[in-house]
Each structure stands twice: as C-alpha cells, then as structure tokens.
Amino acid sequence: MVLNIDHSNLILLSRVLKVSSSSCDEEDLLEEAIRKMIFSEVHRLFLHRGTPENIVGVFSLSDAARLKSGSCRACVSSRIKVDDHD
C-alpha cells in the first residue's frame, strides 16, 4: 500500500504551537503541577528529573482528574464486589 501525501498543504508544528512547552520536576507536588497547567493554559506538562532537558514523562489534566477522583483502574477494581457462587 502506498500513501500519497500532498506536501503543498503541510504545516510545521512551530506555526501551530501557541505557547511554549511547560515542564515540572517529577518530585513536585500534584497541586503545583495542576496549578501550573491551569495558569499556563496547557493540558500536559513534561516531567523532568533534575534539569528540564532530562524529560522522563508527560503528565496531563486527565491524569490529575483520574487521581483526584479515585477512578483510577486500581481504585475501581478494588471496589468491585465479587459474590461467591458455590
């Protein structure tokens, strides 16, 4: 299968990006990361270890909502009641 791409309509990401990337240290508090995302008007933060150049992950508002709501997979599965059917 050959994919034909019309290169005349390609747009560089640098033209679309409206804010600079934001990051926080992986040891920062959850509340600090949420505050930074809200005030920076971004949905994701790069996580770094030590210096901002040492990216180790990405944290999103969805991750924060899941953690704060208690609806993570581990929490939900631990609340499932299993009846014995002997």
N, CA, C and O of each residue as an XYZ file, in Angstrom:
344
protein
N       0.836     -1.171      0.000
C       0.000      0.000      0.000
C       0.887      1.241      0.000
O       1.818      1.340      0.799
N       0.606      2.169     -0.876
C       1.375      3.401     -0.989
C       0.507      4.562     -0.535
O      -0.632      4.713     -0.976
N       1.057      5.374      0.348
C       0.335      6.537      0.863
C       0.823      7.766      0.120
O       1.997      8.124      0.213
N      -0.056      8.406     -0.606
C       0.286      9.623     -1.337
C      -0.048     10.833     -0.480
O      -1.198     11.023     -0.083
N       0.964     11.656     -0.193
C       0.790     12.837      0.644
C       0.965     14.086     -0.200
O       1.946     14.220     -0.932
N       0.013     14.997     -0.096
C       0.098     16.273     -0.785
C       0.956     17.203      0.066
O       0.468     17.771      1.042
N       2.213     17.364     -0.288
C       3.153     18.158      0.504
C       2.882     19.655      0.445
O       3.461     20.405      1.231
N       2.028     20.111     -0.453
C       1.747     21.544     -0.560
C       0.911     22.047      0.623
O       0.863     23.252      0.868
N       0.254     21.147      1.356
C      -0.598     21.545      2.477
C       0.014     21.251      3.842
O      -0.662     21.405      4.859
N       1.273     20.833      3.889
C       1.900     20.505      5.165
C       2.167     21.775      5.971
O       2.575     22.799      5.424
N       1.932     21.689      7.271
C       2.133     22.828      8.173
C       3.104     22.398      9.263
O       2.943     21.335      9.862
N       4.102     23.218      9.517
C       5.050     22.926     10.586
C       4.388     23.131     11.943
O       3.599     24.057     12.127
N       4.715     22.262     12.885
C       4.156     22.390     14.234
C       4.520     23.723     14.876
O       3.736     24.275     15.648
N       5.694     24.239     14.566
C       6.116     25.510     15.158
C       5.171     26.649     14.785
O       5.092     27.636     15.517
N       4.450     26.541     13.662
C       3.481     27.565     13.265
C       2.170     27.428     14.030
O       1.415     28.394     14.131
N       1.888     26.247     14.569
C       0.623     25.991     15.250
C       0.751     26.183     16.754
O      -0.203     26.602     17.410
N       1.914     25.883     17.298
C       2.139     25.949     18.743
C       1.960     27.374     19.234
O       2.660     28.280     18.781
N       1.019     27.582     20.164
C       0.754     28.946     20.621
C       1.416     29.287     21.953
O       1.528     30.462     22.303
N       1.854     28.280     22.695
C       2.564     28.544     23.953
C       3.815     27.688     23.998
O       3.894     26.642     23.355
N       4.776     28.142     24.756
C       5.984     27.331     24.899
C       5.689     26.111     25.762
O       4.732     26.109     26.536
N       6.501     25.087     25.631
C       6.264     23.884     26.432
C       6.545     24.168     27.891
O       7.425     24.956     28.241
N       5.782     23.512     28.719
C       5.932     23.663     30.161
C       6.376     22.339     30.746
O       6.057     21.268     30.230
N       7.114     22.437     31.828
C       7.551     21.213     32.497
C       7.593     21.456     33.996
O       7.555     22.595     34.462
N       7.671     20.366     34.734
C       7.861     20.441     36.176
C       8.720     19.251     36.589
O       8.825     18.261     35.864
N       9.316     19.362     37.737
C      10.144     18.267     38.237
C       9.247     17.134     38.700
O       8.158     17.369     39.225
N       9.702     15.913     38.506
C       8.898     14.753     38.890
C       8.652     14.684     40.393
O       7.775     13.942     40.837
N       9.405     15.439     41.179
C       9.234     15.454     42.636
C       8.315     16.582     43.105
O       8.082     16.714     44.307
N       7.786     17.400     42.188
C       6.862     18.476     42.561
C       5.550     17.881     43.077
O       5.211     16.742     42.757
N       4.825     18.649     43.866
C       3.523     18.211     44.372
C       2.482     18.231     43.257
O       2.565     19.040     42.333
N       1.506     17.339     43.352
C       0.432     17.247     42.379
C      -0.283     18.588     42.220
O      -0.549     19.021     41.099
N      -0.595     19.244     43.331
C      -1.304     20.518     43.285
C      -0.514     21.576     42.530
O      -1.097     22.404     41.830
N       0.817     21.556     42.669
C       1.658     22.513     41.947
C       1.574     22.273     40.442
O       1.500     23.223     39.662
N       1.587     21.014     40.037
C       1.506     20.672     38.615
C       0.152     21.088     38.039
O       0.090     21.637     36.939
N      -0.931     20.829     38.774
C      -2.271     21.214     38.313
C      -2.365     22.734     38.186
O      -2.878     23.247     37.191
N      -1.876     23.443     39.181
C      -1.897     24.910     39.154
C      -1.120     25.436     37.948
O      -1.565     26.363     37.272
N       0.031     24.845     37.686
C       0.864     25.284     36.569
C       0.140     25.064     35.234
O       0.192     25.923     34.354
N      -0.537     23.912     35.082
C      -1.274     23.650     33.846
C      -2.419     24.645     33.667
O      -2.632     25.158     32.568
N      -3.147     24.915     34.734
C      -4.291     25.821     34.650
C      -3.838     27.235     34.286
O      -4.391     27.844     33.370
N      -2.845     27.758     34.992
C      -2.404     29.126     34.740
C      -1.609     29.260     33.445
O      -1.526     30.355     32.889
N      -1.029     28.178     32.960
C      -0.304     28.212     31.685
C      -1.224     27.894     30.513
O      -0.823     27.990     29.353
N      -2.467     27.513     30.829
C      -3.457     27.140     29.823
C      -2.952     26.026     28.911
O      -3.056     26.100     27.687
N      -2.398     24.982     29.550
C      -1.957     23.789     28.825
C      -2.626     22.568     29.448
O      -3.081     22.616     30.591
N      -2.683     21.492     28.701
C      -3.316     20.262     29.184
C      -2.301     19.212     29.604
O      -2.659     18.208     30.220
N      -1.025     19.444     29.267
C       0.026     18.478     29.596
C       1.295     19.197     30.036
O       1.603     20.295     29.573
N       2.016     18.553     30.935
C       3.331     19.035     31.355
C       4.349     17.936     31.112
O       4.082     16.760     31.358
N       5.507     18.327     30.629
C       6.606     17.381     30.572
C       7.179     17.258     31.974
O       7.343     18.260     32.670
N       7.482     16.044     32.389
C       8.106     15.816     33.692
C       9.593     15.639     33.481
O      10.023     14.870     32.621
N      10.377     16.355     34.272
C      11.824     16.204     34.153
C      12.424     15.791     35.491
O      11.844     16.006     36.556
N      13.591     15.198     35.397
C      14.350     14.788     36.583
C      15.583     15.673     36.636
O      16.468     15.582     35.785
N      15.629     16.532     37.648
C      16.781     17.425     37.786
C      16.660     18.648     36.898
O      16.155     19.681     37.338
N      17.110     18.553     35.663
C      17.076     19.687     34.749
C      15.968     19.503     33.716
O      15.623     18.370     33.381
N      15.406     20.599     33.206
C      14.330     20.496     32.212
C      14.723     19.736     30.942
O      13.847     19.270     30.212
N      15.986     19.608     30.674
C      16.424     18.869     29.496
C      16.289     17.356     29.670
O      16.297     16.616     28.686
N      16.166     16.896     30.909
C      16.101     15.465     31.217
C      14.637     15.033     31.370
O      14.186     14.753     32.480
N      13.901     14.980     30.260
C      12.478     14.632     30.268
C      12.306     13.146     30.575
O      12.944     12.296     29.953
N      11.430     12.840     31.550
C      11.197     11.444     31.940
C       9.746     11.011     31.758
O       9.422      9.839     31.945
N       8.857     11.964     31.388
C       7.467     11.585     31.200
C       6.588     12.772     30.864
O       7.058     13.901     30.723
N       5.289     12.489     30.737
C       4.289     13.515     30.449
C       3.137     13.322     31.424
O       2.688     12.198     31.647
N       2.661     14.416     32.001
C       1.547     14.387     32.951
C       0.438     15.266     32.395
O       0.702     16.389     31.965
N      -0.802     14.775     32.395
C      -1.911     15.518     31.799
C      -2.985     15.863     32.827
O      -3.017     15.310     33.926
N      -3.863     16.792     32.443
C      -5.003     17.107     33.299
C      -5.893     15.883     33.479
O      -6.507     15.714     34.533
N      -5.968     15.027     32.458
C      -6.741     13.782     32.586
C      -6.151     12.885     33.664
O      -6.886     12.271     34.437
N      -4.828     12.809     33.715
C      -4.167     12.027     34.769
C      -4.524     12.597     36.142
O      -4.834     11.851     37.071
N      -4.478     13.921     36.260
C      -4.783     14.569     37.536
C      -6.225     14.317     37.941
O      -6.499     14.028     39.106
N      -7.151     14.422     36.992
C      -8.570     14.197     37.297
C      -8.802     12.769     37.754
O      -9.559     12.533     38.695
N      -8.162     11.820     37.101
C      -8.325     10.409     37.468
C      -7.772     10.156     38.865
O      -8.375      9.424     39.650
N      -6.628     10.759     39.179
C      -6.034     10.568     40.510
C      -6.880     11.217     41.600
O      -7.093     10.626     42.658
N      -7.358     12.425     41.344
C      -8.126     13.148     42.359
C      -9.530     12.580     42.544
O     -10.113     12.721     43.619
N     -10.086     11.933     41.502
C     -11.452     11.417     41.609
C     -11.501     10.018     42.207
O     -12.563      9.558     42.627
N     -10.372      9.350     42.247
C     -10.355      7.979     42.751
C     -10.874      6.978     41.750
O     -11.222      5.855     42.116
N     -10.933      7.372     40.475
C     -11.453      6.456     39.464
C     -10.356      5.794     38.652
O     -10.586      5.359     37.523
N      -9.169      5.716     39.223
C      -8.113      5.021     38.501
C      -8.445      3.527     38.457
O      -9.243      3.045     39.260
N      -7.853      2.819     37.548
C      -8.187      1.396     37.372
C      -7.985      0.589     38.653
O      -8.800     -0.273     38.979
N      -6.907      0.865     39.373
C      -6.645      0.112     40.600
C      -7.714      0.392     41.647
O      -8.147     -0.518     42.354
N      -8.148      1.667     41.751
C      -9.180      2.020     42.741
C     -10.514      1.381     42.395
O     -11.193      0.840     43.267
N     -10.889      1.442     41.124
C     -12.172      0.887     40.699
C     -12.191     -0.620     40.901
O     -13.163     -1.161     41.429
N     -11.136     -1.301     40.490
C     -11.127     -2.760     40.620
C     -11.105     -3.195     42.077
O     -11.599     -4.275     42.400
N     -10.546     -2.380     42.961
C     -10.526     -2.759     44.378
C     -11.898     -2.588     45.027
O     -12.137     -3.132     46.105
N     -12.812     -1.834     44.384
C     -14.154     -1.634     44.935
C     -15.179     -2.597     44.355
O     -16.337     -2.589     44.771
N     -14.774     -3.419     43.410
C     -15.706     -4.365     42.798
C     -15.976     -5.504     43.766
O     -15.051     -6.151     44.255
N     -17.247     -5.740     44.036
C     -17.624     -6.798     44.957
C     -17.843     -8.085     44.156
O     -18.558     -8.102     43.154
N     -17.217     -9.140     44.619
C     -17.367    -10.434     43.957
C     -18.129    -11.362     44.901
O     -17.683    -11.640     46.015
N     -19.280    -11.834     44.436
C     -20.082    -12.759     45.241
C     -19.621    -14.188     45.004
O     -19.287    -14.574     43.884
N     -19.611    -14.960     46.074
C     -19.283    -16.384     45.938
C     -20.497    -17.126     45.396
O     -21.608    -16.954     45.898
N     -20.295    -17.934     44.395
C     -21.382    -18.724     43.806
C     -21.039    -20.207     43.959
O     -20.762    -20.896     42.978
N     -21.063    -20.678     45.186
C     -20.742    -22.095     45.432
C     -21.941    -22.973     45.268
O     -21.844    -24.188     45.439
